[in-house]
Amino acid sequence: MRAGLIIVGVILIGLGIWVVAGNGSYSKTDTLAQVGSAKITATHDKSVPQWVGIAGIVIGGVVAVAGIARKR
């Protein structure tokens, strides 16, 4: 369990740094118009907010430290 906490913490820290560096994004598709079965859609690329990356770094750090400091 101790090693698992450390691994999860390091993964969260890595993903948090990746998002803060500006690499986290997702696609959102909106329907602009629909007539019968015909649709007009638009796809937008949106970036993940930086606060999500910062939260991932902080939570990952807490989890990793908890894994290191955990006693048997």
N, C-alpha and C positions, 0 to 999 in steps of 0.2 A: 504494500500500500504506500509505503514511503517513497519508493522509486516512482510510482505512478503519479503521486502529487508533484514531484519534481519535474517529471516529463510534461505533465499538463501545464504547469506553470511556465516552463520554457517555451512551449508551443504558443501559449497566450501572449507571452512577451514578444515573440517573433511576429505573430499576426498583428499585434498592436503597432509595432514599429513599421510593418508593411503598410498599414492603413495611414499612419501619421505621415509617412513618406509620400503619400498621394497616389498610391497604386490601387487602393480599394475602390471598386466601382461595380455598378450593376445596371442592367438594362430594364427600362420600364416602357411598356407598350400601351398607348392610349388609343381608343377608338374615336376618331374624329367625326365620322358620319357613317350611317348605315341605312341603306335603302334595300329592303327585301333581304336577299342573301348576300348582297354586295357590301363590303366594308372598306372604309378608308382608315388606315391605322398609321400611327407615327411611333417610332421607337426612339427613346431618349436615353443616353448614357448619363447616369447620375453617380456622383462620387459619395462614398460613405463618409459621414461627418467625422471630423478629427476627434471629437470627444469620445467616440466609440473606440478609436485606437488608443487614446490615453487611458480610458477605463480598462481596456484589455491589458495594457502594460502594468497598471497598478494592481489589478486583480491577479494577473499572472505572477507578479512579484510576491504578493501576499501568499499565494498558493505554494510557490517554490520555497519561500522561507518557512512556511508551515511544514512542508515535506522534509526540509533539512533539520528543523528543530524538533520534529516529532520524536518522542521517546517510545521505546518498545515496551 
